[in-house]
Amino acid sequence: MREQMLAHSGLKRPDQFVVLPSNAEALDVFLFCQSQWRISMAGATGLDYTAVVAVISTRTKKRKHQQQLLADVRLIESGALKAMSQAKSNGKTV
């Protein structure tokens, strides 16, 4: 079944993915901020929003668009934190 889904999507490997154009800018901001994680003894706790907001403000001056980008980046951050937590639970490092 998985192979059929991959073939249908045009992807060759399970570690590949498609980024929808509507999500590309938020992903770009997230990746640009990849060195801005706040870390505690338990591991990553989230992104430094001061840095994220600074990056977003260089991309657009429209307040509504800035707010939407921040919300989208926070969704990506949430997924990344869940993935890191699951990996840690399984004894893997990310």
N, C-alpha and C positions, 0 to 999 in steps of 0.2 A: 504494500500500500504506500509506504513512504517513498519508494522509488517512482511509483506512478505520480505522486504529488510533485516530486522534484522534476520529473520529465515534463509534466504539464506546465510547470512554472518556468521552464527553460533553464533551471539551475542544474549544475552537474554534481555538486557535493552538498551534504547536509549543513556544512558550516558556511555556505554562501547564503546571502539573503538579498532581497530587493528593497531598496529604500524608495518609498513613494515620493514624488516631487514635492508634495505638500509637507513632508517631514524632513526634507533634505537640509533646510536651513537650521532647524533645531538640532539635528544630528551634527551638523558642522560646528555649531556653537559648543555642543557637548564635547566633541572631540578636541576642539581648541582648548577647552578648559580641563583636559584630562589630567593635568598636573596640579589641579586646584582642589583635591580631595582633602577634607578635614579627617584626621586620623586620631583615634583614641587607642587605649590599650586593647580594646575589643576589635579594632580594625577600622575600616572606613565608616564614617557616620553620615557623610553627605558632602556635597560640593560647597565651597566657599562662595556664597551668593554675592558677596561684594565683587569678586572677580567675574562671576557670570554676568552680573548686571553691567559691569564695565565693558565686557566684550560685546554684549548685546547693544549697548549704547553707541558703539562704534559702527554698528551695522545699519541702524535705523534711528531716526529722531522721532518717529511717530509713536506716541505713548501707547496707543492701543496695540500696535504691532509688537512693541517691547514686552508688554504684559503677556501677550499670547506666546511669544517666544520663550519667556521665562516659564510659563505654565507647561509648555511642551518639553523644555529641557528638564523640568522637575519630573515629568512622567518617565523620561528616559533614565534619569537618575534613580528613580524608584525601582525600575526594572533592573538596573545595574546592581543596586544594593541587594535586591532579592537574589540575584544570580550569585553575587559574592557570598551571601549568607548560606545559600544552598551548597556552594562549592566548599565552604569552610566546614559545614556539617558533614560533608562526604570525605573530609580529610584532604581536599585538594586546595592548591593555592591558585590564585587568580593573578 
